[in-house]
Amino acid sequence: MLCYPRNIRHVFICGILVTISVLVPRSVLASEFSVPSERVVQDRLSEFAEFKNRSIVEFQPFRAAQQVSDPDGNLIELLSVNAHHNMWFLLEIDVDGVDEQFHLELASPKKTKISLDNQDGAAILFEDEMGLFRCKPWAGKPNELSTARGTGLPYAPICNKKAFLRNAVDGNRSSREAVAEFLRDNVMFGESLISMIKGTFYEDAYMSSGAVQDGGTVEEVASALGVAKLSSRPKMNSYFGFEVDTKSEGMKAGAWYPIVDGDGIYASAVQPGMIDPDILSIPGANGLDEVESRADVFLVAFDLAKFDLGYEMGTDHPRLDWSPRPARIIDRSMPGPDGFGSSDPFVRSGMLSPRHTDSVAATIAAGFKRAHSAFAFTDKAITRNGHHYGFVQNGAVLSRLNPGLSTIFVLDDGSIHMRSWTEQDDILLPRVAFARQNGVPLVENGVPGEHVSNWGFGNWSGSADAQLRTLRAGACLKKSKGRDFLVYGYFSTATPSAMARVFQAYDCSYAMLLDMNSQEHSYMALYTHEDGRVIPHHVVRSMSALDGQTRDGFPSPRFVGYADNRDFFYLLRK
């Protein structure tokens, strides 16, 4: 029976928190990491809540470690970053006075137990449906760990492919993004220059406004999703990079259509000017301007009964240091708002784990970089170190989740949630497998979020004179007829107000911003699997330029075929 904690004390009863280092007894079976005492849990959570210098490993409140010594007295330690999730491990080896750390990821975490064993010499013990497997990847010259590190692969298999060594690699990035990063990091007033570039080159740069045709009756192609609340429902030209089953009748605005070879995935298109006036009259958002009223919006919905959701950090972004935005309260004695400025010794791969390649259905670029992921205005700018946006990967808290911020997160039972995080939600942390925060809500409880119409308070990015119209991406959760859907929205040019209105029209209970300004930042691709290859199909065809290419001329999908410097979500078929 699953245990759902109702408060922080109930967490202890559920027994889902893990312990400090323990000495592993001689064993012939892989033993799970021990459950801590209530005192240890309380101490760790108290420390976690403090804003102080510490390592990223010390920051993990649910870590557990096992130690063994080999006959020569060398110390081997295996640390589970969050033993409740059984995904990430740090292997630390102190041999002949040389200390090394290796970041491991289980190839099959749901089916494998892992522990240290000191029977017949120190070894990693794997237990799965195939039985027991003992592995000493540090033994020999050269040893398996050094060989795996030398491959340069983001995920190098070790121990009979039962685990991957995560290796640091350079993430791909566009030339535009490389120039922007150089200006920010090396040129005085670089951020001001970037803002000027945004205002000059990004505004409406990717706008599309397809021709529409009047007439025709609306059909609920995807009945569970229904139709958007519109004042007109013309046929629209589709710029999707995948095939939509429109039954040869054309795509009608606001209706949902199944995607060919995409079971459980649906597409829709609209322009904000078509939205029902009753929606537009609800307070909380600015009026639509002439440009965004006729700007194309493309949406893709995923039936969550058929998909799992995950999140992967980019090789470089988001960083863990300070954003310059809460300038008044930056504590220069700390390298970052959580007490560290680097993810080391955790390795950021910037690509999908090979264990997911066969089941990947889609990837979506995630949220803002760290430089833009904090507040310069409101009480959020002067409390909790500026309310930097938080994120969790494979149960590892890489940046704390701050209250009041839009959060999409996945719990240990696979359930997917999207809402403004609260302090009370902290009791869920032991169960959070993945999480990503990005600003404040576009839509909350079916109406525009509190700060949709305010540039500074909403931290929507854009220019200081509130020229906020640009290419933007967003997401919402939608419940309809007993089914849950995750909806991605590509807005060819829009303000936060236009985004809110579209998500309202599609009856989303909660919606949040993802990223903006360019197609690298708003990237979304669906995948088909053909002859052992993963083939990308994009929300708009022009995104194909962001993929690589194999030597034999096939596309190498971004986030799947190679490492990228940006973070992303991925959807896996169940």
C-alpha positions in Angstrom: 0.0 0.0 0.0 1.3 3.4 -0.9 2.0 5.9 1.9 1.1 9.5 1.3 2.5 11.9 3.9 0.0 14.4 5.3 2.5 16.5 7.2 6.3 16.6 7.9 5.8 14.3 11.0 3.9 11.8 8.9 6.9 11.6 6.5 8.7 9.7 9.2 5.9 7.2 9.6 5.9 6.6 5.8 9.5 5.5 6.2 10.6 7.1 2.9 13.6 9.1 4.1 17.0 7.6 4.1 20.0 7.6 6.3 23.6 8.7 6.9 26.6 6.5 6.1 26.4 2.9 7.5 28.9 0.1 7.5 27.7 -2.7 5.3 27.8 -6.2 6.9 29.0 -9.2 5.0 26.2 -10.2 2.7 25.2 -12.3 -0.3 22.3 -10.2 -1.3 22.1 -6.6 -2.4 20.7 -4.8 0.6 18.7 -1.6 0.3 20.0 1.6 2.0 18.9 2.0 5.6 16.1 4.2 6.9 17.3 6.9 9.2 16.2 7.8 12.7 13.7 10.6 13.2 16.5 12.7 14.7 18.7 12.4 11.7 15.8 13.4 9.4 15.0 16.4 11.5 18.6 17.6 11.6 19.0 17.2 7.8 15.8 19.0 7.0 16.7 21.9 9.4 20.0 22.2 7.6 18.4 22.0 4.2 16.1 25.0 5.1 19.1 27.2 5.9 20.8 29.5 3.4 24.5 28.8 4.0 27.6 27.5 2.4 27.7 23.7 1.8 28.4 21.2 -0.9 25.7 20.0 -3.3 26.1 16.6 -1.7 25.6 17.9 1.8 22.5 19.7 0.4 20.8 16.4 -0.4 18.6 15.6 2.7 17.7 12.1 1.6 21.2 10.8 0.8 22.5 7.5 2.2 25.9 5.9 2.0 27.5 2.5 2.4 31.2 1.9 3.0 33.6 -1.1 2.8 37.3 -1.6 2.9 39.3 -3.9 0.8 42.1 -6.2 2.2 44.6 -3.5 1.4 42.7 -1.0 3.5 41.4 1.1 0.6 38.1 2.7 1.3 35.1 2.4 -1.1 31.9 4.4 -0.5 28.7 4.2 -2.5 26.3 7.0 -1.9 22.7 7.0 -3.0 21.7 10.6 -3.7 18.1 9.8 -2.8 17.7 6.1 -1.9 13.9 6.4 -2.2 14.3 6.8 -6.0 17.2 4.4 -6.6 18.5 6.3 -9.7 21.7 8.3 -8.9 24.8 7.1 -7.0 28.2 8.5 -6.2 31.0 6.0 -6.1 34.0 7.4 -4.1 37.3 5.4 -4.2 40.2 6.2 -2.0 43.1 4.0 -3.3 46.7 4.5 -2.2 45.8 8.0 -1.0 44.2 9.0 -4.3 40.5 10.0 -4.0 38.2 9.8 -7.0 34.4 10.2 -7.4 32.3 8.7 -10.1 28.6 9.5 -10.9 26.6 6.4 -11.7 23.1 5.9 -13.0 21.4 2.5 -12.9 20.4 1.1 -16.2 17.2 -0.4 -14.8 16.4 1.3 -11.5 13.0 -0.2 -11.1 14.3 -3.8 -11.4 17.8 -3.5 -9.8 19.1 -3.3 -6.2 22.6 -2.1 -5.7 24.8 -2.2 -2.6 28.4 -2.6 -1.5 29.6 -6.0 -0.5 32.8 -7.0 1.3 32.6 -10.8 0.8 35.7 -12.0 -1.1 36.9 -8.4 -1.3 35.1 -5.1 -1.8 32.7 -5.1 -4.7 29.5 -3.5 -6.0 26.7 -6.0 -5.8 23.8 -5.9 -8.3 20.6 -7.9 -7.8 18.0 -8.1 -10.6 15.9 -10.7 -12.4 19.0 -12.3 -13.7 20.3 -12.9 -10.2 23.4 -11.5 -8.4 26.4 -9.8 -10.2 29.5 -8.7 -8.4 31.6 -5.9 -10.0 34.9 -4.3 -9.1 35.2 -1.6 -11.7 38.2 0.0 -9.8 40.3 -3.1 -10.0 43.1 -3.7 -12.5 45.2 -1.4 -14.7 43.6 0.0 -16.7 40.4 -0.4 -14.7 36.8 -0.4 -16.0 36.1 3.1 -14.5 39.1 4.8 -16.2 38.3 3.1 -19.5 34.7 4.2 -19.3 35.7 7.8 -18.5 38.2 7.7 -21.4 35.4 6.9 -23.9 34.1 10.5 -23.7 30.5 9.1 -23.9 27.9 11.0 -21.9 26.7 7.6 -20.7 29.4 4.9 -20.6 28.2 1.4 -19.7 30.0 -0.4 -16.8 29.5 -3.6 -14.8 28.0 -5.7 -17.6 25.8 -2.8 -18.7 24.0 -2.7 -15.3 25.0 0.9 -14.7 26.2 3.9 -16.7 29.1 6.2 -15.8 27.9 9.7 -16.5 30.8 11.6 -18.2 31.1 15.4 -18.5 30.8 16.5 -22.2 30.4 19.7 -24.0 26.8 20.5 -24.9 25.8 21.7 -28.3 24.5 25.2 -28.7 23.6 27.5 -31.6 26.0 30.3 -32.7 23.4 32.9 -31.5 23.3 31.4 -28.1 27.2 31.2 -27.9 27.5 34.9 -28.7 24.8 35.8 -26.1 26.7 33.8 -23.5 30.0 35.5 -24.4 28.5 38.9 -24.0 26.9 38.1 -20.6 30.1 36.6 -19.2 32.8 38.7 -20.7 31.5 42.2 -21.7 30.7 45.0 -19.4 27.0 45.9 -19.8 26.6 42.6 -21.6 23.0 42.0 -20.3 22.0 45.5 -21.6 23.4 44.6 -25.0 21.4 41.4 -24.9 18.2 43.3 -24.1 18.8 45.6 -27.0 19.4 42.6 -29.3 16.1 41.0 -28.0 14.2 44.2 -28.8 15.7 44.5 -32.2 15.9 40.9 -33.5 13.6 38.8 -31.4 10.3 40.7 -31.4 8.0 39.0 -33.9 11.0 37.3 -35.6 9.3 34.0 -35.7 5.7 35.2 -36.1 3.5 33.2 -38.5 0.0 34.2 -39.5 -1.5 31.5 -41.7 -4.4 32.2 -44.0 -7.8 31.2 -42.6 -10.9 30.1 -44.4 -14.5 30.7 -43.1 -17.1 28.0 -43.0 -17.4 24.4 -42.0 -18.8 22.7 -38.9 -16.7 21.8 -36.0 -16.1 18.2 -35.2 -14.7 16.9 -31.9 -11.9 14.8 -33.5 -10.5 14.1 -30.0 -13.7 14.0 -27.9 -11.9 13.9 -24.6 -10.2 17.1 -25.3 -13.2 18.9 -26.6 -12.8 22.3 -28.4 -11.5 25.7 -27.4 -14.0 28.5 -26.6 -13.8 30.6 -29.7 -16.0 33.2 -31.4 -15.1 31.9 -34.8 -13.8 28.5 -36.1 -12.2 28.9 -39.5 -10.0 26.4 -41.2 -6.3 27.1 -40.6 -3.1 26.3 -42.4 -0.9 24.0 -40.5 2.9 24.5 -40.2 3.3 21.4 -38.1 6.4 19.3 -38.9 4.4 16.1 -38.3 1.3 14.7 -40.0 -2.1 15.6 -38.5 -5.1 13.4 -39.3 -7.7 16.0 -40.3 -9.9 13.6 -42.3 -9.1 15.6 -45.4 -11.3 18.4 -44.2 -8.6 20.8 -43.0 -7.7 21.8 -39.5 -10.5 23.9 -37.8 -9.4 26.4 -35.3 -9.7 25.2 -31.7 -10.4 21.6 -32.5 -8.0 18.7 -31.6 -6.8 16.2 -34.2 -4.8 13.0 -33.7 -1.2 12.9 -34.9 -0.5 10.2 -37.4 1.8 7.5 -35.8 1.5 9.3 -32.5 -0.9 7.3 -30.4 -2.2 9.5 -27.5 -0.9 12.7 -29.0 -3.1 15.4 -30.5 -2.6 18.8 -32.2 -4.6 22.0 -32.4 -4.1 25.5 -33.9 -5.6 28.9 -33.1 -5.1 32.6 -33.3 -5.8 34.6 -30.1 -8.1 37.0 -31.9 -10.5 34.1 -32.4 -11.1 33.6 -28.7 -14.6 34.1 -27.3 -15.1 37.6 -25.9 -16.4 36.1 -22.7 -12.9 34.7 -22.1 -11.2 38.0 -23.1 -13.5 40.0 -20.7 -12.3 38.1 -17.6 -10.1 40.5 -15.5 -6.4 39.9 -15.0 -4.8 40.2 -18.4 -4.0 43.0 -20.9 -5.9 43.4 -24.1 -4.6 41.7 -27.2 -2.8 43.9 -29.7 -3.3 43.7 -33.4 -0.2 41.7 -34.1 -0.6 38.9 -31.5 -4.3 38.7 -32.3 -3.5 37.2 -35.7 -0.3 35.3 -34.6 -0.5 31.5 -35.0 -0.5 29.3 -31.9 0.2 25.6 -32.2 -0.6 23.2 -29.4 0.2 19.6 -28.8 -1.6 17.5 -26.1 -0.4 14.3 -24.5 -2.8 11.8 -22.9 -1.0 11.2 -19.6 -2.5 7.7 -19.3 0.0 6.7 -21.9 3.1 8.7 -21.0 5.7 9.2 -18.2 7.4 12.6 -17.8 11.0 13.2 -16.9 13.5 16.1 -16.8 17.2 16.3 -17.6 19.6 19.2 -16.9 21.6 20.7 -19.8 25.4 20.4 -19.7 25.6 24.1 -18.8 22.1 25.4 -18.1 20.5 26.2 -15.8 23.5 27.1 -13.8 23.6 27.0 -10.0 25.2 30.3 -9.2 23.5 33.7 -8.5 21.2 35.4 -10.9 22.1 39.2 -11.0 18.4 40.1 -10.6 18.1 40.1 -6.8 21.1 42.5 -6.7 20.2 44.0 -3.3 20.5 40.8 -1.4 23.2 38.8 -3.2 25.6 37.3 -0.5 29.0 37.3 -2.2 30.3 35.0 0.5 28.2 32.3 -1.0 28.8 30.9 -4.5 25.1 30.5 -5.1 21.7 31.0 -3.5 21.7 27.4 -2.0 25.3 27.6 -0.8 27.1 26.1 -3.9 27.7 27.3 -7.4 28.5 24.0 -9.2 26.8 20.6 -9.7 30.1 18.8 -9.1 30.5 15.8 -8.5 27.1 15.3 -10.2 27.6 15.2 -13.9 25.1 16.9 -16.2 24.7 15.0 -19.5 22.4 17.3 -21.5 20.9 14.3 -23.2 18.4 11.5 -22.7 19.7 8.4 -20.9 20.2 5.4 -23.3 17.8 3.4 -21.1 15.0 5.6 -22.4 15.9 5.7 -26.1 13.5 2.9 -27.2 10.5 4.5 -25.5 11.0 8.3 -26.0 8.0 10.0 -27.6 8.8 13.7 -27.3 11.2 16.2 -25.9 10.5 19.8 -24.9 13.0 22.6 -24.1 12.5 23.6 -20.4 12.8 27.0 -18.8 14.9 30.1 -18.3 18.6 30.1 -17.7 19.8 30.9 -14.1 20.7 34.5 -15.1 17.0 35.2 -15.6 15.6 32.9 -13.0 15.1 35.1 -10.0 13.2 38.3 -9.1 14.3 41.9 -9.2 10.9 43.2 -7.9 8.3 42.4 -5.3 8.9 40.7 -2.0 10.3 37.7 -3.9 13.4 39.8 -4.7 14.3 40.3 -1.1 13.3 37.0 0.5 14.6 33.5 0.1 17.7 34.8 -1.7 15.6 36.2 -4.6 13.4 33.1 -5.2 15.6 31.5 -7.7 13.8 28.9 -9.8 14.3 25.4 -8.5 14.8 22.0 -10.2 15.0 18.3 -9.2 16.4 15.5 -11.3 16.2 11.8 -10.4 15.4 12.7 -6.8 18.4 15.0 -6.5 17.5 18.5 -5.4 19.9 20.6 -7.5 18.2 23.9 -6.7 15.6 24.3 -3.9 12.0 24.6 -4.9 10.8 28.0 -3.8 7.2 28.8 -2.8 5.0 30.9 -5.0 6.6 29.7 -8.3 5.1 27.7 -11.1 6.2 24.2 -10.8 5.8 21.1 -12.9 6.8 18.0 -10.9 6.6 14.2 -11.0 6.2 12.1 -7.8 7.5 8.6 -7.1 4.3 7.0 -8.3 4.7 8.6 -11.7 1.9 11.1 -11.2 2.4 14.5 -12.9 1.4 17.8 -11.3 1.6 21.5 -12.1 0.8 24.2 -9.6 2.4 27.0 -7.6 4.7 25.4 -5.0 3.9 26.1 -1.3 5.9 25.7 1.9 3.5 22.9 2.8 4.5 21.1 -0.4 8.0 20.6 1.1 6.7 17.4 2.7 6.5 15.9 -0.8 10.3 16.4 -1.4 11.2 12.8 -0.5 8.8 11.7 -3.2 9.7 14.2 -5.9 11.6 12.5 -8.8 11.6 15.5 -11.2 10.7 19.1 -10.9 11.2 22.4 -12.8 10.1 25.9 -11.7 9.7 28.8 -14.1 8.3 32.0 -12.9 4.7 32.6 -11.8 1.5 31.2 -13.3 0.0 32.3 -16.6 -3.3 30.7 -15.5 -4.3 29.6 -12.0 -7.7 28.2 -11.1 -8.8 28.8 -14.7 -8.1 32.6 -14.6 -5.1 34.7 -15.4 -2.3 34.6 -12.8 -1.9 37.5 -10.4 1.1 39.0 -12.3 0.3 38.2 -16.0 -0.2 41.9 -16.9 2.9 43.2 -14.9 6.3 42.8 -16.5 8.5 43.2 -13.5 6.4 41.4 -10.9 5.9 38.5 -13.3 9.6 38.3 -14.3 8.4 37.6 -17.9 11.6 38.8 -19.5 11.7 41.1 -22.4 12.7 44.8 -22.5 12.4 47.3 -19.7 9.7 49.3 -21.5 7.5 46.2 -21.4 7.8 45.2 -25.1 7.0 41.7 -24.3 5.8 40.3 -27.6 8.1 37.6 -28.8 8.2 33.9 -29.6 7.2 32.0 -26.4 6.4 28.5 -25.3 4.2 27.4 -22.4 2.5 24.4 -20.9 -0.7 23.6 -19.1 -2.4 20.7 -17.4 -5.9 20.0 -18.5 -8.5 17.6 -17.0 -11.3 16.5 -19.3 -13.8 13.6 -19.1 -11.8 11.8 -16.4 -8.5 12.1 -18.4 -5.4 14.1 -17.7 -3.5 15.9 -20.5 -0.3 17.8 -20.7 -0.5 20.5 -23.3 2.5 22.2 -24.9 1.9 25.6 -26.6 4.1 27.3 -29.3 3.2 31.0 -29.6 4.8 32.4 -32.8 4.6 35.9 -31.1 2.7 36.7 -28.0 2.7 38.5 -24.7 2.0 36.7 -21.4 -1.5 38.0 -21.6 -2.1 36.4 -25.0 -0.7 33.1 -23.7 -3.0 33.2 -20.7 -6.1 33.8 -22.9 -5.2 30.9 -25.2 -4.8 28.5 -22.3 -8.1 29.8 -20.8 -9.9 29.2 -24.0 -8.6 25.6 -24.0 -10.0 25.2 -20.5 -6.6 24.7 -18.7 -6.8 24.9 -14.9 -3.1 25.9 -14.6 -0.6 27.1 -17.1 3.1 28.2 -16.9 5.7 29.8 -19.2 8.6 27.6 -20.5 11.2 29.6 -22.5 11.1 32.2 -25.2 12.8 34.4 -27.9 14.1 31.7 -30.3 13.3 28.2 -31.6 16.2 26.7 -29.8 14.5 27.8 -26.5 11.0 26.8 -27.5 12.0 23.5 -29.2 9.6 20.6 -29.2 9.9 17.4 -31.1 7.9 14.1 -31.4 9.7 10.9 -32.3 9.0 7.9 -34.4 11.1 4.8 -34.3 12.1 3.5 -37.7 14.6 0.7 -38.4 16.3 1.2 -35.1 16.5 5.0 -35.6 14.8 7.8 -33.6 13.4 10.2 -36.1 12.3 13.7 -35.0 9.2 15.6 -36.1 8.9 19.1 -34.9 6.0 21.4 -33.8 7.1 23.7 -36.7 9.2 22.4 -39.6 12.0 25.0 -39.2 13.1 23.5 -35.9 14.7 20.7 -37.9 17.7 23.0 -38.3 18.4 22.5 -34.7 19.0 18.8 -35.0 22.3 17.3 -36.0 23.0 14.8 -38.7 24.6 11.3 -38.8 27.4 10.4 -41.2 24.9 8.6 -43.4 22.6 11.6 -43.6 19.9 10.8 -41.1 18.8 13.3 -38.5 20.5 13.2 -35.1 17.8 14.4 -32.8 18.6 17.2 -30.3 18.5 16.0 -26.7 18.4 12.3 -27.9 21.3 11.9 -30.3 23.8 14.3 -28.7 24.3 16.4 -25.6 22.9 19.9 -25.4 23.7 22.8 -23.2 20.1 23.4 -22.3 17.7 21.5 -20.0 14.6 19.7 -21.3 11.6 17.6 -20.5 11.0 14.2 -22.1 7.9 12.0 -22.4 8.2 8.2 -22.5 5.6 5.7 -23.6 4.4 3.6 -20.8 
